[in-house]
Amino acid sequence: MKKTILLVILLTGAFGLPKAKACTGITLQTIDSQIITARTIEWAAEPLNMMYVVVPRGLKQRSWLPDGTLHGKKFNAEYGYVGIAVENDEFIMEGINEVGLAAGLFYFPDYGEYMPYKDEDKSMCVSDMQFVAWVLSTCSTIDEMIALIPTIRVIGIDPRASTVHWRVTEPSGRQVVIEIVNQQVMVHENPLGVLTNSPEFTWHLTNLNNYVNLASGSIHQREIGSLDLKAFGGGSGLHGLPGDMTPPSRFERAAFFQSTAPRLDNPEQTVVQAFHLLNNFDIPVGIQFTDMALVPDMPSATQIMIATDLQNQRLYYRTMYNSTIRCIDMHSIDFDRVTFQAELLENSHEEPIEYVEIY
């Protein structure tokens, strides 16, 4: 269990290691308003062991506690679900259950504060890294989740680790962001469907007002004195949109890129569109380091992109080692009969290259 605690510390940003505290989430809709959520997961220190997880109905689960034991809250999977886990098959970063409720964990360093752990409350404690699993197991709607949150206490496994926040989306398109700030659980409606990292979600919404002048398209030609001025190229209406990789800048870019994306005919087209939008948030691994000797041997700090189709209960992903989009169709799974599964996403750490034969 010491290994599990160490992994949590590493994943959530303790020890001052070079890392990308970066996750970017967007939400798109088809022409007929079917919902697609998509996001990235970044980690610049080393390649993560990522796996897909299939959880059958009825699976008994229990939360980890700070003392390294599995003596926290017990919860059963009322709903089967699939998800992408990191390092530990209980740490679901993004997933969707069989009724189409999707949930994801995003890093939230320096601004969150959980209630302190008390041993007498351990039967209601859910670790922050298992909150997604708890939501997908026990909830069918956002309202149900909000009603159940007072029955649990979200805790960190190690006080040195960063806090996180979460987004939850239902097939209706409603999405909320859950943050624990000053030991208070805050549930914010998310009208944009965008989420990154720190600071608080409401701050990001307010910060959008700084870019009220930006718009799609190009700026019209104008005259200043005897000079004729015109834009150098298309998309000049977004000139001034921040281009760095900090959470506020990524939030602004995601909001504007998402708002200009046309609605497409079907979910699969929209998933492909979402991955193309997320390409704008693919973080080069070297920018996290001042000492280039420490840069790990991996192609990107953006290790995976994930999308969920809420109406059709499908989970899609592609990784830094394989750009092919892969899909788990939950309609092909009998959640009453399937056994728990956790399978590594990649067995090879090299991007496959297809050679073109010329005759």
Protein Blocks (a to p, Z undefined) as FASTA:
>chain_A
ZZmmmmmmmmnopahiacdddddddddddfkopacdddddddfkbccddddddddehiac
ddddfkopafbccdddfbgcddddehiaklcfbdcdfkopacdddddehkaccddddfkl
mmmcccfklmmmmmmmmpcbfklmmmmmmmpccddfbfkbccdddddddfkopacdddde
ehiacddddfkopacddddfklmmmmmmmmmmgcehjdddddehjbccddfbehklmgoi
afbfbfklmmmmmmmmmmmpccdfblklmmmmmmmmmmmmcccfklmpfblklpccdfbf
blbdcdddfklopaddddfkbmbdcdddfklpcfklpccddddfbfbfcdcddddddZZ
